[in-house]
């Protein structure tokens, strides 16, 4: 049986970039609530948003997803992150203006950024966030440029891509003249992290224009991260690993806000391809 990756996305452009993959891999793009039966596609891996992962968890269909712990960034050596990062819950964030973000969730109405605590709380409440939603904040406001994403698997940097340069967000034409430096720093950071480095993740790094040095921005679950211009072969290989490496400390679990939002949707169910809607197959 050939390997298969199920991509649950709103647009096909990302899937088409992933499609070349490795010869023999099949890729399925789903716009629907159904997912393929694992028995039909063995092994089956998912590349998806955390919202879909929470729905899979409720349906008992989620694989062993690996992810950095929600408070991972707070435990990293200060020299690697360049600022103090506090991981707490929404109801415990102190008043003031600071950099604020949901620690794990991707909520459209609650973007990461510099804002007042009360504004952040109001936006989170409008999105149905639980008061215990996991949050990170930093008093120090960074001035970042040349932001890059690297795919890390078992202590190795496999591929990378710039994703924000000079205020420009990623596009296929985006380039950075500091990509070699970013790659070197990412490899040094992974070595310095040692056992504190997740077994597989998307590691974001950037150039701090104030202190003129590289630092770690954050780490995210690879199965829920955009590939940008990463080499699709090692990217998809690592996503497949991220679908099986979620054990012990690195096992991903949906938090209360994710589960509450997932329960408001129709159940996600597994069906045979002949009964599914919204699937397209791409040959490698």
QUIMOBEL-V327184 format. One record per residue. N is the residue number from 1. RES is the residue in one small letter. PSI is psi in whole degrees, -180 to 180 (999 if undefined). BURIAL is b if it has 9 or more other ideal C-beta (glycine too) atoms within 8 Angstrom, else e. D_CENTER is the distance of its C-alpha to the mean C-alpha in whole Angstrom. Layout:
# QUIMOBEL-V327184
n = [N/N]
res = [RES/RES]
psi = [PSI/PSI]
burial = [BURIAL/BURIAL]
d_center = [D_CENTER/D_CENTER]
This chain:
# QUIMOBEL-V327184
n = [1/2/3/4/5/6/7/8/9/10/11/12/13/14/15/16/17/18/19/20/21/22/23/24/25/26/27/28/29/30/31/32/33/34/35/36/37/38/39/40/41/42/43/44/45/46/47/48/49/50/51/52/53/54/55/56/57/58/59/60/61/62/63/64/65/66/67/68/69/70/71/72/73/74/75/76/77/78/79/80/81/82/83/84/85/86/87/88/89/90/91/92/93/94/95/96/97/98/99/100/101/102/103/104/105/106/107/108/109/110/111/112/113/114/115/116/117/118/119/120/121/122/123/124/125/126/127/128/129/130/131/132/133/134/135/136/137/138/139/140/141/142/143/144/145/146/147/148/149/150/151/152/153/154/155/156/157/158/159/160/161/162/163/164/165/166/167/168/169/170/171/172/173/174/175/176/177/178/179/180/181/182/183/184/185/186/187/188/189/190/191/192/193/194/195/196/197/198/199/200/201/202/203/204/205/206/207/208/209/210/211/212/213/214/215/216/217/218/219/220/221/222/223/224/225/226/227/228/229/230/231/232/233/234/235/236/237/238/239/240/241/242/243/244/245/246/247/248/249/250/251/252/253/254/255/256/257/258/259/260/261/262/263/264/265/266/267/268/269/270/271/272/273/274/275/276/277/278/279/280/281/282/283/284]
res = [x/x/x/x/x/x/x/x/x/x/x/x/x/x/x/x/x/x/x/x/x/x/x/x/x/x/x/x/x/x/x/x/x/x/x/x/x/x/x/x/x/x/x/x/x/x/x/x/x/x/x/x/x/x/x/x/x/x/x/x/x/x/x/x/x/x/x/x/x/x/x/x/x/x/x/x/x/x/x/x/x/x/x/x/x/x/x/x/x/x/x/x/x/x/x/x/x/x/x/x/x/x/x/x/x/x/x/x/x/x/x/x/x/x/x/x/x/x/x/x/x/x/x/x/x/x/x/x/x/x/x/x/x/x/x/x/x/x/x/x/x/x/x/x/x/x/x/x/x/x/x/x/x/x/x/x/x/x/x/x/x/x/x/x/x/x/x/x/x/x/x/x/x/x/x/x/x/x/x/x/x/x/x/x/x/x/x/x/x/x/x/x/x/x/x/x/x/x/x/x/x/x/x/x/x/x/x/x/x/x/x/x/x/x/x/x/x/x/x/x/x/x/x/x/x/x/x/x/x/x/x/x/x/x/x/x/x/x/x/x/x/x/x/x/x/x/x/x/x/x/x/x/x/x/x/x/x/x/x/x/x/x/x/x/x/x/x/x/x/x/x/x/x/x/x/x/x/x/x/x/x/x/x/x]
psi = [131/156/152/143/125/115/117/104/161/-15/151/-10/-43/-45/-38/-31/-32/-24/-39/-45/-148/145/136/-14/138/142/131/128/123/130/-3/-178/-14/155/156/153/128/-32/-25/-24/93/119/151/130/154/139/115/168/158/-29/-40/-36/-39/-38/-38/-39/-44/-35/-2/24/-2/136/-176/79/134/144/153/148/154/-27/18/-45/-30/-20/2/146/131/-33/-24/-26/-18/9/164/125/122/127/123/-163/161/-40/-7/3/129/161/154/179/126/175/125/144/150/137/-35/-37/155/97/121/-36/-2/70/155/143/177/122/166/145/-45/-37/-41/-43/-42/-43/-40/-42/-39/-25/3/24/140/144/-22/13/135/130/150/143/157/132/-31/129/119/150/96/151/171/52/131/150/136/140/120/131/122/49/11/138/120/-39/164/170/141/146/-10/122/126/34/-3/128/168/140/164/-23/-3/133/155/136/7/19/-35/-42/-43/-43/-42/-44/-43/-42/-41/-41/-42/-41/-43/-34/-35/-126/-13/-5/128/153/-27/133/170/114/119/131/161/163/123/111/-22/-53/-4/61/162/150/163/127/-52/174/141/160/129/-35/-8/19/147/143/-17/-123/23/152/121/-26/-58/-28/-51/-38/-43/-35/-42/-41/-38/-17/-6/-11/5/78/153/-132/-33/12/126/137/133/142/176/-44/-42/-46/-39/-43/-39/-36/-19/-10/163/149/143/126/154/132/160/151/-34/-19/1/163/147/19/141/142/136/128/143/999]
burial = [e/e/b/b/b/b/b/b/b/e/e/e/e/b/b/e/b/b/b/e/b/b/e/e/b/b/b/b/b/b/e/e/e/b/b/b/e/b/e/e/b/e/b/b/b/b/b/b/e/b/b/b/b/b/b/b/b/b/b/e/b/e/b/b/b/b/b/b/e/b/b/b/b/b/e/b/e/e/e/b/b/b/b/e/b/e/b/b/b/b/e/e/b/e/e/e/e/b/b/b/b/b/b/b/b/e/b/e/e/b/e/e/e/e/b/e/b/e/e/b/b/e/b/b/e/e/b/e/b/b/e/b/b/b/b/b/b/b/e/e/e/b/e/b/b/b/b/b/b/b/b/b/b/e/e/e/b/b/b/b/b/b/b/b/b/e/e/e/e/b/e/e/e/b/e/b/e/e/b/e/b/b/b/e/b/b/b/e/b/b/e/e/b/e/e/e/b/b/b/b/b/b/b/b/b/b/b/b/e/e/e/e/e/b/b/b/e/e/b/b/b/b/b/b/b/e/b/b/e/b/e/b/b/b/b/b/b/b/b/b/b/b/b/b/b/b/e/e/e/b/b/b/e/b/b/e/b/b/b/b/b/b/e/e/b/e/e/b/e/b/b/e/b/e/e/b/e/b/b/e/e/b/e/b]
d_center = [28/26/22/20/17/16/14/14/14/16/17/18/18/14/16/19/17/16/19/21/19/22/25/26/22/22/20/20/18/19/19/21/20/22/20/22/24/23/27/27/24/24/22/19/15/13/10/9/8/8/11/13/12/14/16/16/17/20/21/21/19/16/16/15/12/11/8/9/12/12/14/14/14/17/19/18/21/22/23/20/18/21/21/21/18/20/17/19/20/21/24/25/23/27/28/28/26/23/19/17/14/13/11/9/9/9/13/14/17/16/14/14/17/21/23/25/24/26/25/21/23/24/21/20/23/23/20/21/19/21/23/21/17/15/16/16/18/20/24/23/22/21/22/19/20/19/15/14/10/11/11/12/14/17/18/18/16/16/15/14/14/15/14/16/20/23/21/20/17/16/18/20/22/20/22/22/25/23/21/23/23/19/19/22/20/17/19/21/19/17/21/22/19/21/20/18/15/13/14/11/8/6/9/10/14/16/20/22/25/27/27/26/24/21/18/15/13/10/7/4/4/5/6/4/4/7/10/12/15/14/17/16/18/16/13/14/16/13/11/14/14/11/13/16/15/14/17/19/17/14/14/11/14/13/15/18/17/15/17/20/18/18/22/23/22/24/23/21/23/24/26/28/27/31/30/27/26/24/23/24/24/24/26/24]
